[in-house]
Amino acid sequence: EDARKQVLLDASTVDPSLSQAGRAQVSHLHEDFTRLISEGGYPVPEAVWVSPLQRAIDTAAVLFEDHPKTQEMDLLRERRTGYLCDEPSP
């Protein structure tokens, strides 16, 4: 637990990008999401609202590739934990 907290407080983890593992996961999710729209009759979202943290922006960019109405909203930001990874980039 102490090692995990140490990593979370490391200055290099301020607003980190989505990890490679996260990118792989969201790529698979994108395939499922695309299939739901094309085969399942679900509508394409009219807008995409996303937290301003980089990993959330990265996720939205893969999941909702090239969506014309993607907007960052501070109200959707993760809760303030005190950890640097949850602080937005300057």
PDB file with one MODEL, atoms N, CA, C and O in Angstrom:
MODEL        1
ATOM      1  N   GLU A   1       0.832  -1.198   0.000  1.00  0.00           N
ATOM      2  CA  GLU A   1       0.000   0.000   0.000  1.00  0.00           C
ATOM      3  C   GLU A   1       0.874   1.258   0.000  1.00  0.00           C
ATOM      4  O   GLU A   1       0.564   2.227  -0.694  1.00  0.00           O
ATOM      5  N   ASP A   2       1.953   1.247   0.768  1.00  0.00           N
ATOM      6  CA  ASP A   2       2.839   2.414   0.800  1.00  0.00           C
ATOM      7  C   ASP A   2       3.487   2.653  -0.562  1.00  0.00           C
ATOM      8  O   ASP A   2       3.631   3.798  -0.989  1.00  0.00           O
ATOM      9  N   ALA A   3       3.873   1.585  -1.237  1.00  0.00           N
ATOM     10  CA  ALA A   3       4.491   1.730  -2.563  1.00  0.00           C
ATOM     11  C   ALA A   3       3.490   2.311  -3.560  1.00  0.00           C
ATOM     12  O   ALA A   3       3.853   3.145  -4.390  1.00  0.00           O
ATOM     13  N   ARG A   4       2.249   1.881  -3.482  1.00  0.00           N
ATOM     14  CA  ARG A   4       1.207   2.401  -4.375  1.00  0.00           C
ATOM     15  C   ARG A   4       0.998   3.895  -4.137  1.00  0.00           C
ATOM     16  O   ARG A   4       0.908   4.670  -5.089  1.00  0.00           O
ATOM     17  N   LYS A   5       0.921   4.292  -2.892  1.00  0.00           N
ATOM     18  CA  LYS A   5       0.738   5.715  -2.568  1.00  0.00           C
ATOM     19  C   LYS A   5       1.942   6.536  -2.996  1.00  0.00           C
ATOM     20  O   LYS A   5       1.789   7.676  -3.435  1.00  0.00           O
ATOM     21  N   GLN A   6       3.132   5.974  -2.874  1.00  0.00           N
ATOM     22  CA  GLN A   6       4.343   6.671  -3.289  1.00  0.00           C
ATOM     23  C   GLN A   6       4.298   6.975  -4.794  1.00  0.00           C
ATOM     24  O   GLN A   6       4.669   8.067  -5.223  1.00  0.00           O
ATOM     25  N   VAL A   7       3.845   6.011  -5.578  1.00  0.00           N
ATOM     26  CA  VAL A   7       3.718   6.202  -7.014  1.00  0.00           C
ATOM     27  C   VAL A   7       2.676   7.283  -7.300  1.00  0.00           C
ATOM     28  O   VAL A   7       2.886   8.138  -8.160  1.00  0.00           O
ATOM     29  N   LEU A   8       1.570   7.246  -6.592  1.00  0.00           N
ATOM     30  CA  LEU A   8       0.496   8.223  -6.813  1.00  0.00           C
ATOM     31  C   LEU A   8       0.927   9.647  -6.469  1.00  0.00           C
ATOM     32  O   LEU A   8       0.378  10.606  -7.011  1.00  0.00           O
ATOM     33  N   LEU A   9       1.889   9.789  -5.586  1.00  0.00           N
ATOM     34  CA  LEU A   9       2.364  11.114  -5.197  1.00  0.00           C
ATOM     35  C   LEU A   9       3.577  11.573  -6.002  1.00  0.00           C
ATOM     36  O   LEU A   9       4.047  12.698  -5.832  1.00  0.00           O
ATOM     37  N   ASP A  10       4.078  10.717  -6.869  1.00  0.00           N
ATOM     38  CA  ASP A  10       5.231  11.042  -7.709  1.00  0.00           C
ATOM     39  C   ASP A  10       4.855  12.149  -8.693  1.00  0.00           C
ATOM     40  O   ASP A  10       3.833  12.047  -9.373  1.00  0.00           O
ATOM     41  N   ALA A  11       5.660  13.192  -8.776  1.00  0.00           N
ATOM     42  CA  ALA A  11       5.371  14.345  -9.635  1.00  0.00           C
ATOM     43  C   ALA A  11       5.256  13.967 -11.108  1.00  0.00           C
ATOM     44  O   ALA A  11       4.623  14.691 -11.876  1.00  0.00           O
ATOM     45  N   SER A  12       5.846  12.863 -11.513  1.00  0.00           N
ATOM     46  CA  SER A  12       5.762  12.464 -12.917  1.00  0.00           C
ATOM     47  C   SER A  12       4.401  11.867 -13.262  1.00  0.00           C
ATOM     48  O   SER A  12       4.119  11.603 -14.431  1.00  0.00           O
ATOM     49  N   THR A  13       3.559  11.655 -12.261  1.00  0.00           N
ATOM     50  CA  THR A  13       2.239  11.085 -12.521  1.00  0.00           C
ATOM     51  C   THR A  13       1.146  12.151 -12.572  1.00  0.00           C
ATOM     52  O   THR A  13      -0.037  11.812 -12.556  1.00  0.00           O
ATOM     53  N   VAL A  14       1.515  13.429 -12.632  1.00  0.00           N
ATOM     54  CA  VAL A  14       0.500  14.476 -12.744  1.00  0.00           C
ATOM     55  C   VAL A  14      -0.221  14.317 -14.076  1.00  0.00           C
ATOM     56  O   VAL A  14       0.398  14.358 -15.139  1.00  0.00           O
ATOM     57  N   ASP A  15      -1.525  14.138 -14.004  1.00  0.00           N
ATOM     58  CA  ASP A  15      -2.379  14.015 -15.180  1.00  0.00           C
ATOM     59  C   ASP A  15      -1.784  13.085 -16.239  1.00  0.00           C
ATOM     60  O   ASP A  15      -1.528  13.515 -17.363  1.00  0.00           O
ATOM     61  N   PRO A  16      -1.566  11.825 -15.894  1.00  0.00           N
ATOM     62  CA  PRO A  16      -0.935  10.905 -16.844  1.00  0.00           C
ATOM     63  C   PRO A  16      -1.844  10.566 -18.022  1.00  0.00           C
ATOM     64  O   PRO A  16      -3.069  10.639 -17.928  1.00  0.00           O
ATOM     65  N   SER A  17      -1.220  10.198 -19.117  1.00  0.00           N
ATOM     66  CA  SER A  17      -1.945   9.711 -20.285  1.00  0.00           C
ATOM     67  C   SER A  17      -2.480   8.321 -19.987  1.00  0.00           C
ATOM     68  O   SER A  17      -2.090   7.687 -19.007  1.00  0.00           O
ATOM     69  N   LEU A  18      -3.365   7.866 -20.832  1.00  0.00           N
ATOM     70  CA  LEU A  18      -3.879   6.511 -20.708  1.00  0.00           C
ATOM     71  C   LEU A  18      -2.732   5.529 -20.941  1.00  0.00           C
ATOM     72  O   LEU A  18      -1.941   5.698 -21.869  1.00  0.00           O
ATOM     73  N   SER A  19      -2.648   4.520 -20.105  1.00  0.00           N
ATOM     74  CA  SER A  19      -1.573   3.535 -20.226  1.00  0.00           C
ATOM     75  C   SER A  19      -1.775   2.669 -21.472  1.00  0.00           C
ATOM     76  O   SER A  19      -2.851   2.660 -22.071  1.00  0.00           O
ATOM     77  N   GLN A  20      -0.726   1.946 -21.848  1.00  0.00           N
ATOM     78  CA  GLN A  20      -0.819   1.029 -22.988  1.00  0.00           C
ATOM     79  C   GLN A  20      -1.890  -0.025 -22.735  1.00  0.00           C
ATOM     80  O   GLN A  20      -2.645  -0.382 -23.640  1.00  0.00           O
ATOM     81  N   ALA A  21      -1.953  -0.522 -21.499  1.00  0.00           N
ATOM     82  CA  ALA A  21      -2.981  -1.513 -21.161  1.00  0.00           C
ATOM     83  C   ALA A  21      -4.368  -0.888 -21.286  1.00  0.00           C
ATOM     84  O   ALA A  21      -5.300  -1.521 -21.782  1.00  0.00           O
ATOM     85  N   GLY A  22      -4.498   0.346 -20.838  1.00  0.00           N
ATOM     86  CA  GLY A  22      -5.770   1.056 -20.954  1.00  0.00           C
ATOM     87  C   GLY A  22      -6.163   1.280 -22.401  1.00  0.00           C
ATOM     88  O   GLY A  22      -7.332   1.142 -22.761  1.00  0.00           O
ATOM     89  N   ARG A  23      -5.184   1.628 -23.236  1.00  0.00           N
ATOM     90  CA  ARG A  23      -5.457   1.824 -24.672  1.00  0.00           C
ATOM     91  C   ARG A  23      -5.938   0.521 -25.311  1.00  0.00           C
ATOM     92  O   ARG A  23      -6.852   0.531 -26.136  1.00  0.00           O
ATOM     93  N   ALA A  24      -5.331  -0.584 -24.933  1.00  0.00           N
ATOM     94  CA  ALA A  24      -5.748  -1.882 -25.480  1.00  0.00           C
ATOM     95  C   ALA A  24      -7.176  -2.202 -25.038  1.00  0.00           C
ATOM     96  O   ALA A  24      -7.981  -2.682 -25.837  1.00  0.00           O
ATOM     97  N   GLN A  25      -7.489  -1.939 -23.776  1.00  0.00           N
ATOM     98  CA  GLN A  25      -8.832  -2.202 -23.275  1.00  0.00           C
ATOM     99  C   GLN A  25      -9.877  -1.355 -23.996  1.00  0.00           C
ATOM    100  O   GLN A  25     -10.925  -1.863 -24.397  1.00  0.00           O
ATOM    101  N   VAL A  26      -9.591  -0.063 -24.161  1.00  0.00           N
ATOM    102  CA  VAL A  26     -10.578   0.811 -24.797  1.00  0.00           C
ATOM    103  C   VAL A  26     -10.684   0.524 -26.296  1.00  0.00           C
ATOM    104  O   VAL A  26     -11.730   0.773 -26.893  1.00  0.00           O
ATOM    105  N   SER A  27      -9.632   0.012 -26.903  1.00  0.00           N
ATOM    106  CA  SER A  27      -9.717  -0.393 -28.315  1.00  0.00           C
ATOM    107  C   SER A  27     -10.713  -1.534 -28.491  1.00  0.00           C
ATOM    108  O   SER A  27     -11.505  -1.537 -29.433  1.00  0.00           O
ATOM    109  N   HIS A  28     -10.668  -2.503 -27.576  1.00  0.00           N
ATOM    110  CA  HIS A  28     -11.631  -3.604 -27.616  1.00  0.00           C
ATOM    111  C   HIS A  28     -13.041  -3.079 -27.358  1.00  0.00           C
ATOM    112  O   HIS A  28     -14.000  -3.504 -28.001  1.00  0.00           O
ATOM    113  N   LEU A  29     -13.152  -2.164 -26.423  1.00  0.00           N
ATOM    114  CA  LEU A  29     -14.448  -1.568 -26.113  1.00  0.00           C
ATOM    115  C   LEU A  29     -14.987  -0.800 -27.321  1.00  0.00           C
ATOM    116  O   LEU A  29     -16.189  -0.822 -27.590  1.00  0.00           O
ATOM    117  N   HIS A  30     -14.099  -0.125 -28.044  1.00  0.00           N
ATOM    118  CA  HIS A  30     -14.500   0.602 -29.249  1.00  0.00           C
ATOM    119  C   HIS A  30     -15.116  -0.350 -30.269  1.00  0.00           C
ATOM    120  O   HIS A  30     -16.123  -0.022 -30.896  1.00  0.00           O
ATOM    121  N   GLU A  31     -14.521  -1.516 -30.436  1.00  0.00           N
ATOM    122  CA  GLU A  31     -15.063  -2.516 -31.365  1.00  0.00           C
ATOM    123  C   GLU A  31     -16.471  -2.930 -30.935  1.00  0.00           C
ATOM    124  O   GLU A  31     -17.374  -3.019 -31.766  1.00  0.00           O
ATOM    125  N   ASP A  32     -16.655  -3.183 -29.640  1.00  0.00           N
ATOM    126  CA  ASP A  32     -17.973  -3.563 -29.127  1.00  0.00           C
ATOM    127  C   ASP A  32     -18.974  -2.427 -29.306  1.00  0.00           C
ATOM    128  O   ASP A  32     -20.117  -2.655 -29.700  1.00  0.00           O
ATOM    129  N   PHE A  33     -18.546  -1.225 -29.019  1.00  0.00           N
ATOM    130  CA  PHE A  33     -19.404  -0.053 -29.127  1.00  0.00           C
ATOM    131  C   PHE A  33     -19.841   0.162 -30.577  1.00  0.00           C
ATOM    132  O   PHE A  33     -21.009   0.441 -30.845  1.00  0.00           O
ATOM    133  N   THR A  34     -18.911   0.033 -31.491  1.00  0.00           N
ATOM    134  CA  THR A  34     -19.214   0.183 -32.912  1.00  0.00           C
ATOM    135  C   THR A  34     -20.215  -0.884 -33.364  1.00  0.00           C
ATOM    136  O   THR A  34     -21.121  -0.603 -34.149  1.00  0.00           O
ATOM    137  N   ARG A  35     -20.045  -2.092 -32.868  1.00  0.00           N
ATOM    138  CA  ARG A  35     -20.953  -3.176 -33.212  1.00  0.00           C
ATOM    139  C   ARG A  35     -22.359  -2.906 -32.667  1.00  0.00           C
ATOM    140  O   ARG A  35     -23.344  -3.183 -33.351  1.00  0.00           O
ATOM    141  N   LEU A  36     -22.465  -2.373 -31.458  1.00  0.00           N
ATOM    142  CA  LEU A  36     -23.776  -2.040 -30.895  1.00  0.00           C
ATOM    143  C   LEU A  36     -24.517  -1.025 -31.760  1.00  0.00           C
ATOM    144  O   LEU A  36     -25.734  -1.107 -31.931  1.00  0.00           O
ATOM    145  N   ILE A  37     -23.772  -0.073 -32.301  1.00  0.00           N
ATOM    146  CA  ILE A  37     -24.390   0.952 -33.148  1.00  0.00           C
ATOM    147  C   ILE A  37     -24.779   0.359 -34.500  1.00  0.00           C
ATOM    148  O   ILE A  37     -25.893   0.572 -34.978  1.00  0.00           O
ATOM    149  N   SER A  38     -23.863  -0.383 -35.114  1.00  0.00           N
ATOM    150  CA  SER A  38     -24.133  -0.884 -36.467  1.00  0.00           C
ATOM    151  C   SER A  38     -25.104  -2.064 -36.489  1.00  0.00           C
ATOM    152  O   SER A  38     -25.905  -2.186 -37.417  1.00  0.00           O
ATOM    153  N   GLU A  39     -25.042  -2.932 -35.480  1.00  0.00           N
ATOM    154  CA  GLU A  39     -25.877  -4.134 -35.500  1.00  0.00           C
ATOM    155  C   GLU A  39     -26.986  -4.127 -34.453  1.00  0.00           C
ATOM    156  O   GLU A  39     -27.998  -4.811 -34.605  1.00  0.00           O
ATOM    157  N   GLY A  40     -26.793  -3.362 -33.407  1.00  0.00           N
ATOM    158  CA  GLY A  40     -27.746  -3.406 -32.292  1.00  0.00           C
ATOM    159  C   GLY A  40     -28.812  -2.335 -32.320  1.00  0.00           C
ATOM    160  O   GLY A  40     -29.713  -2.326 -31.481  1.00  0.00           O
ATOM    161  N   GLY A  41     -28.715  -1.427 -33.286  1.00  0.00           N
ATOM    162  CA  GLY A  41     -29.731  -0.404 -33.394  1.00  0.00           C
ATOM    163  C   GLY A  41     -29.600   0.749 -32.416  1.00  0.00           C
ATOM    164  O   GLY A  41     -30.511   1.568 -32.296  1.00  0.00           O
ATOM    165  N   TYR A  42     -28.482   0.821 -31.720  1.00  0.00           N
ATOM    166  CA  TYR A  42     -28.270   1.939 -30.801  1.00  0.00           C
ATOM    167  C   TYR A  42     -27.861   3.177 -31.600  1.00  0.00           C
ATOM    168  O   TYR A  42     -27.137   3.060 -32.589  1.00  0.00           O
ATOM    169  N   PRO A  43     -28.315   4.355 -31.183  1.00  0.00           N
ATOM    170  CA  PRO A  43     -27.959   5.571 -31.919  1.00  0.00           C
ATOM    171  C   PRO A  43     -26.528   6.017 -31.615  1.00  0.00           C
ATOM    172  O   PRO A  43     -25.984   5.720 -30.552  1.00  0.00           O
ATOM    173  N   VAL A  44     -25.939   6.723 -32.552  1.00  0.00           N
ATOM    174  CA  VAL A  44     -24.626   7.347 -32.326  1.00  0.00           C
ATOM    175  C   VAL A  44     -24.849   8.483 -31.336  1.00  0.00           C
ATOM    176  O   VAL A  44     -25.795   9.253 -31.503  1.00  0.00           O
ATOM    177  N   PRO A  45     -24.018   8.611 -30.322  1.00  0.00           N
ATOM    178  CA  PRO A  45     -24.200   9.708 -29.366  1.00  0.00           C
ATOM    179  C   PRO A  45     -24.164  11.069 -30.071  1.00  0.00           C
ATOM    180  O   PRO A  45     -23.359  11.293 -30.975  1.00  0.00           O
ATOM    181  N   GLU A  46     -25.045  11.964 -29.642  1.00  0.00           N
ATOM    182  CA  GLU A  46     -25.081  13.296 -30.234  1.00  0.00           C
ATOM    183  C   GLU A  46     -23.922  14.152 -29.748  1.00  0.00           C
ATOM    184  O   GLU A  46     -23.453  15.040 -30.459  1.00  0.00           O
ATOM    185  N   ALA A  47     -23.461  13.878 -28.524  1.00  0.00           N
ATOM    186  CA  ALA A  47     -22.352  14.633 -27.941  1.00  0.00           C
ATOM    187  C   ALA A  47     -21.574  13.719 -27.004  1.00  0.00           C
ATOM    188  O   ALA A  47     -22.108  12.735 -26.492  1.00  0.00           O
ATOM    189  N   VAL A  48     -20.313  14.054 -26.788  1.00  0.00           N
ATOM    190  CA  VAL A  48     -19.459  13.306 -25.865  1.00  0.00           C
ATOM    191  C   VAL A  48     -18.891  14.308 -24.872  1.00  0.00           C
ATOM    192  O   VAL A  48     -18.180  15.237 -25.257  1.00  0.00           O
ATOM    193  N   TRP A  49     -19.201  14.120 -23.606  1.00  0.00           N
ATOM    194  CA  TRP A  49     -18.667  14.973 -22.547  1.00  0.00           C
ATOM    195  C   TRP A  49     -17.634  14.162 -21.789  1.00  0.00           C
ATOM    196  O   TRP A  49     -17.856  12.991 -21.483  1.00  0.00           O
ATOM    197  N   VAL A  50     -16.518  14.779 -21.492  1.00  0.00           N
ATOM    198  CA  VAL A  50     -15.407  14.045 -20.898  1.00  0.00           C
ATOM    199  C   VAL A  50     -14.711  14.897 -19.842  1.00  0.00           C
ATOM    200  O   VAL A  50     -14.672  16.124 -19.933  1.00  0.00           O
ATOM    201  N   SER A  51     -14.170  14.226 -18.854  1.00  0.00           N
ATOM    202  CA  SER A  51     -13.348  14.874 -17.840  1.00  0.00           C
ATOM    203  C   SER A  51     -12.135  15.519 -18.517  1.00  0.00           C
ATOM    204  O   SER A  51     -11.672  15.023 -19.544  1.00  0.00           O
ATOM    205  N   PRO A  52     -11.616  16.611 -17.960  1.00  0.00           N
ATOM    206  CA  PRO A  52     -10.449  17.247 -18.565  1.00  0.00           C
ATOM    207  C   PRO A  52      -9.122  16.536 -18.270  1.00  0.00           C
ATOM    208  O   PRO A  52      -8.072  16.991 -18.721  1.00  0.00           O
ATOM    209  N   LEU A  53      -9.154  15.442 -17.529  1.00  0.00           N
ATOM    210  CA  LEU A  53      -7.918  14.724 -17.266  1.00  0.00           C
ATOM    211  C   LEU A  53      -7.496  13.954 -18.514  1.00  0.00           C
ATOM    212  O   LEU A  53      -8.333  13.419 -19.241  1.00  0.00           O
ATOM    213  N   GLN A  54      -6.200  13.908 -18.750  1.00  0.00           N
ATOM    214  CA  GLN A  54      -5.659  13.373 -20.003  1.00  0.00           C
ATOM    215  C   GLN A  54      -6.086  11.941 -20.273  1.00  0.00           C
ATOM    216  O   GLN A  54      -6.401  11.600 -21.413  1.00  0.00           O
ATOM    217  N   ARG A  55      -6.103  11.096 -19.250  1.00  0.00           N
ATOM    218  CA  ARG A  55      -6.470   9.695 -19.487  1.00  0.00           C
ATOM    219  C   ARG A  55      -7.931   9.579 -19.926  1.00  0.00           C
ATOM    220  O   ARG A  55      -8.269   8.675 -20.690  1.00  0.00           O
ATOM    221  N   ALA A  56      -8.799  10.473 -19.461  1.00  0.00           N
ATOM    222  CA  ALA A  56     -10.196  10.472 -19.898  1.00  0.00           C
ATOM    223  C   ALA A  56     -10.309  10.989 -21.333  1.00  0.00           C
ATOM    224  O   ALA A  56     -11.088  10.463 -22.128  1.00  0.00           O
ATOM    225  N   ILE A  57      -9.538  12.011 -21.656  1.00  0.00           N
ATOM    226  CA  ILE A  57      -9.515  12.549 -23.026  1.00  0.00           C
ATOM    227  C   ILE A  57      -9.011  11.483 -23.988  1.00  0.00           C
ATOM    228  O   ILE A  57      -9.566  11.303 -25.071  1.00  0.00           O
ATOM    229  N   ASP A  58      -7.948  10.773 -23.584  1.00  0.00           N
ATOM    230  CA  ASP A  58      -7.400   9.691 -24.412  1.00  0.00           C
ATOM    231  C   ASP A  58      -8.446   8.598 -24.636  1.00  0.00           C
ATOM    232  O   ASP A  58      -8.587   8.089 -25.748  1.00  0.00           O
ATOM    233  N   THR A  59      -9.168   8.243 -23.591  1.00  0.00           N
ATOM    234  CA  THR A  59     -10.203   7.214 -23.694  1.00  0.00           C
ATOM    235  C   THR A  59     -11.290   7.632 -24.678  1.00  0.00           C
ATOM    236  O   THR A  59     -11.686   6.852 -25.544  1.00  0.00           O
ATOM    237  N   ALA A  60     -11.767   8.864 -24.540  1.00  0.00           N
ATOM    238  CA  ALA A  60     -12.816   9.365 -25.431  1.00  0.00           C
ATOM    239  C   ALA A  60     -12.342   9.428 -26.877  1.00  0.00           C
ATOM    240  O   ALA A  60     -13.117   9.174 -27.799  1.00  0.00           O
ATOM    241  N   ALA A  61     -11.071   9.765 -27.074  1.00  0.00           N
ATOM    242  CA  ALA A  61     -10.534   9.871 -28.437  1.00  0.00           C
ATOM    243  C   ALA A  61     -10.532   8.519 -29.141  1.00  0.00           C
ATOM    244  O   ALA A  61     -10.713   8.451 -30.357  1.00  0.00           O
ATOM    245  N   VAL A  62     -10.330   7.447 -28.386  1.00  0.00           N
ATOM    246  CA  VAL A  62     -10.339   6.108 -28.987  1.00  0.00           C
ATOM    247  C   VAL A  62     -11.778   5.596 -29.097  1.00  0.00           C
ATOM    248  O   VAL A  62     -12.180   5.090 -30.145  1.00  0.00           O
ATOM    249  N   LEU A  63     -12.542   5.726 -28.024  1.00  0.00           N
ATOM    250  CA  LEU A  63     -13.893   5.177 -27.997  1.00  0.00           C
ATOM    251  C   LEU A  63     -14.834   5.896 -28.959  1.00  0.00           C
ATOM    252  O   LEU A  63     -15.636   5.261 -29.645  1.00  0.00           O
ATOM    253  N   PHE A  64     -14.733   7.219 -29.006  1.00  0.00           N
ATOM    254  CA  PHE A  64     -15.604   8.023 -29.859  1.00  0.00           C
ATOM    255  C   PHE A  64     -14.770   8.705 -30.945  1.00  0.00           C
ATOM    256  O   PHE A  64     -14.846   9.920 -31.129  1.00  0.00           O
ATOM    257  N   GLU A  65     -13.993   7.924 -31.643  1.00  0.00           N
ATOM    258  CA  GLU A  65     -13.035   8.391 -32.644  1.00  0.00           C
ATOM    259  C   GLU A  65     -13.632   9.455 -33.572  1.00  0.00           C
ATOM    260  O   GLU A  65     -14.646   9.233 -34.233  1.00  0.00           O
ATOM    261  N   ASP A  66     -12.971  10.613 -33.600  1.00  0.00           N
ATOM    262  CA  ASP A  66     -13.343  11.719 -34.491  1.00  0.00           C
ATOM    263  C   ASP A  66     -14.763  12.239 -34.282  1.00  0.00           C
ATOM    264  O   ASP A  66     -15.352  12.794 -35.210  1.00  0.00           O
ATOM    265  N   HIS A  67     -15.326  12.072 -33.082  1.00  0.00           N
ATOM    266  CA  HIS A  67     -16.673  12.601 -32.842  1.00  0.00           C
ATOM    267  C   HIS A  67     -16.618  14.126 -32.910  1.00  0.00           C
ATOM    268  O   HIS A  67     -15.762  14.733 -32.265  1.00  0.00           O
ATOM    269  N   PRO A  68     -17.514  14.762 -33.680  1.00  0.00           N
ATOM    270  CA  PRO A  68     -17.443  16.205 -33.885  1.00  0.00           C
ATOM    271  C   PRO A  68     -17.851  17.046 -32.677  1.00  0.00           C
ATOM    272  O   PRO A  68     -17.547  18.238 -32.625  1.00  0.00           O
ATOM    273  N   LYS A  69     -18.533  16.442 -31.710  1.00  0.00           N
ATOM    274  CA  LYS A  69     -18.993  17.216 -30.554  1.00  0.00           C
ATOM    275  C   LYS A  69     -18.455  16.629 -29.252  1.00  0.00           C
ATOM    276  O   LYS A  69     -19.223  16.206 -28.387  1.00  0.00           O
ATOM    277  N   THR A  70     -17.141  16.609 -29.123  1.00  0.00           N
ATOM    278  CA  THR A  70     -16.505  16.157 -27.896  1.00  0.00           C
ATOM    279  C   THR A  70     -16.119  17.383 -27.092  1.00  0.00           C
ATOM    280  O   THR A  70     -15.457  18.285 -27.605  1.00  0.00           O
ATOM    281  N   GLN A  71     -16.530  17.418 -25.831  1.00  0.00           N
ATOM    282  CA  GLN A  71     -16.277  18.592 -25.008  1.00  0.00           C
ATOM    283  C   GLN A  71     -15.779  18.177 -23.629  1.00  0.00           C
ATOM    284  O   GLN A  71     -16.348  17.296 -22.984  1.00  0.00           O
ATOM    285  N   GLU A  72     -14.709  18.827 -23.192  1.00  0.00           N
ATOM    286  CA  GLU A  72     -14.200  18.612 -21.844  1.00  0.00           C
ATOM    287  C   GLU A  72     -15.050  19.417 -20.876  1.00  0.00           C
ATOM    288  O   GLU A  72     -15.396  20.568 -21.144  1.00  0.00           O
ATOM    289  N   MET A  73     -15.385  18.800 -19.749  1.00  0.00           N
ATOM    290  CA  MET A  73     -16.184  19.482 -18.735  1.00  0.00           C
ATOM    291  C   MET A  73     -15.566  19.233 -17.369  1.00  0.00           C
ATOM    292  O   MET A  73     -15.438  18.088 -16.935  1.00  0.00           O
ATOM    293  N   ASP A  74     -15.186  20.301 -16.700  1.00  0.00           N
ATOM    294  CA  ASP A  74     -14.563  20.175 -15.386  1.00  0.00           C
ATOM    295  C   ASP A  74     -15.494  19.505 -14.369  1.00  0.00           C
ATOM    296  O   ASP A  74     -15.025  18.849 -13.439  1.00  0.00           O
ATOM    297  N   LEU A  75     -16.785  19.667 -14.539  1.00  0.00           N
ATOM    298  CA  LEU A  75     -17.736  19.034 -13.616  1.00  0.00           C
ATOM    299  C   LEU A  75     -17.659  17.517 -13.650  1.00  0.00           C
ATOM    300  O   LEU A  75     -18.105  16.851 -12.716  1.00  0.00           O
ATOM    301  N   LEU A  76     -17.097  16.965 -14.719  1.00  0.00           N
ATOM    302  CA  LEU A  76     -16.980  15.512 -14.851  1.00  0.00           C
ATOM    303  C   LEU A  76     -15.647  14.971 -14.344  1.00  0.00           C
ATOM    304  O   LEU A  76     -15.374  13.772 -14.409  1.00  0.00           O
ATOM    305  N   ARG A  77     -14.826  15.889 -13.839  1.00  0.00           N
ATOM    306  CA  ARG A  77     -13.509  15.483 -13.348  1.00  0.00           C
ATOM    307  C   ARG A  77     -13.628  14.534 -12.166  1.00  0.00           C
ATOM    308  O   ARG A  77     -14.576  14.609 -11.385  1.00  0.00           O
ATOM    309  N   GLU A  78     -12.669  13.654 -12.048  1.00  0.00           N
ATOM    310  CA  GLU A  78     -12.653  12.724 -10.932  1.00  0.00           C
ATOM    311  C   GLU A  78     -12.628  13.507  -9.621  1.00  0.00           C
ATOM    312  O   GLU A  78     -12.249  14.677  -9.590  1.00  0.00           O
ATOM    313  N   ARG A  79     -13.028  12.858  -8.565  1.00  0.00           N
ATOM    314  CA  ARG A  79     -13.025  13.534  -7.268  1.00  0.00           C
ATOM    315  C   ARG A  79     -11.611  13.937  -6.887  1.00  0.00           C
ATOM    316  O   ARG A  79     -10.637  13.334  -7.337  1.00  0.00           O
ATOM    317  N   ARG A  80     -11.514  14.934  -6.076  1.00  0.00           N
ATOM    318  CA  ARG A  80     -10.202  15.394  -5.615  1.00  0.00           C
ATOM    319  C   ARG A  80      -9.705  14.441  -4.534  1.00  0.00           C
ATOM    320  O   ARG A  80     -10.247  14.382  -3.430  1.00  0.00           O
ATOM    321  N   THR A  81      -8.672  13.709  -4.880  1.00  0.00           N
ATOM    322  CA  THR A  81      -8.148  12.690  -3.969  1.00  0.00           C
ATOM    323  C   THR A  81      -6.906  13.158  -3.222  1.00  0.00           C
ATOM    324  O   THR A  81      -6.510  12.565  -2.218  1.00  0.00           O
ATOM    325  N   GLY A  82      -6.299  14.226  -3.723  1.00  0.00           N
ATOM    326  CA  GLY A  82      -5.037  14.654  -3.155  1.00  0.00           C
ATOM    327  C   GLY A  82      -3.846  14.025  -3.857  1.00  0.00           C
ATOM    328  O   GLY A  82      -2.704  14.418  -3.617  1.00  0.00           O
ATOM    329  N   TYR A  83      -4.105  13.050  -4.723  1.00  0.00           N
ATOM    330  CA  TYR A  83      -3.033  12.420  -5.480  1.00  0.00           C
ATOM    331  C   TYR A  83      -2.780  13.195  -6.753  1.00  0.00           C
ATOM    332  O   TYR A  83      -3.713  13.697  -7.380  1.00  0.00           O
ATOM    333  N   LEU A  84      -1.518  13.292  -7.136  1.00  0.00           N
ATOM    334  CA  LEU A  84      -1.144  14.096  -8.304  1.00  0.00           C
ATOM    335  C   LEU A  84      -1.746  13.569  -9.601  1.00  0.00           C
ATOM    336  O   LEU A  84      -1.977  14.337 -10.535  1.00  0.00           O
ATOM    337  N   CYS A  85      -1.999  12.277  -9.664  1.00  0.00           N
ATOM    338  CA  CYS A  85      -2.579  11.707 -10.892  1.00  0.00           C
ATOM    339  C   CYS A  85      -3.979  12.228 -11.158  1.00  0.00           C
ATOM    340  O   CYS A  85      -4.467  12.122 -12.283  1.00  0.00           O
ATOM    341  N   ASP A  86      -4.634  12.787 -10.154  1.00  0.00           N
ATOM    342  CA  ASP A  86      -5.986  13.302 -10.300  1.00  0.00           C
ATOM    343  C   ASP A  86      -6.027  14.822 -10.431  1.00  0.00           C
ATOM    344  O   ASP A  86      -7.093  15.433 -10.364  1.00  0.00           O
ATOM    345  N   GLU A  87      -4.870  15.415 -10.616  1.00  0.00           N
ATOM    346  CA  GLU A  87      -4.776  16.869 -10.829  1.00  0.00           C
ATOM    347  C   GLU A  87      -4.587  17.130 -12.311  1.00  0.00           C
ATOM    348  O   GLU A  87      -3.766  16.476 -12.954  1.00  0.00           O
ATOM    349  N   PRO A  88      -5.341  18.086 -12.869  1.00  0.00           N
ATOM    350  CA  PRO A  88      -5.184  18.371 -14.299  1.00  0.00           C
ATOM    351  C   PRO A  88      -3.842  18.990 -14.628  1.00  0.00           C
ATOM    352  O   PRO A  88      -3.196  19.600 -13.775  1.00  0.00           O
ATOM    353  N   SER A  89      -3.435  18.827 -15.866  1.00  0.00           N
ATOM    354  CA  SER A  89      -2.190  19.472 -16.336  1.00  0.00           C
ATOM    355  C   SER A  89      -2.368  20.976 -16.285  1.00  0.00           C
ATOM    356  O   SER A  89      -3.469  21.493 -16.470  1.00  0.00           O
ATOM    357  N   PRO A  90      -1.258  21.677 -16.028  1.00  0.00           N
ATOM    358  CA  PRO A  90      -1.350  23.141 -16.003  1.00  0.00           C
ATOM    359  C   PRO A  90      -1.654  23.727 -17.363  1.00  0.00           C
ATOM    360  O   PRO A  90      -1.761  24.945 -17.501  1.00  0.00           O
TER     361      PRO A  90
ENDMDL
END
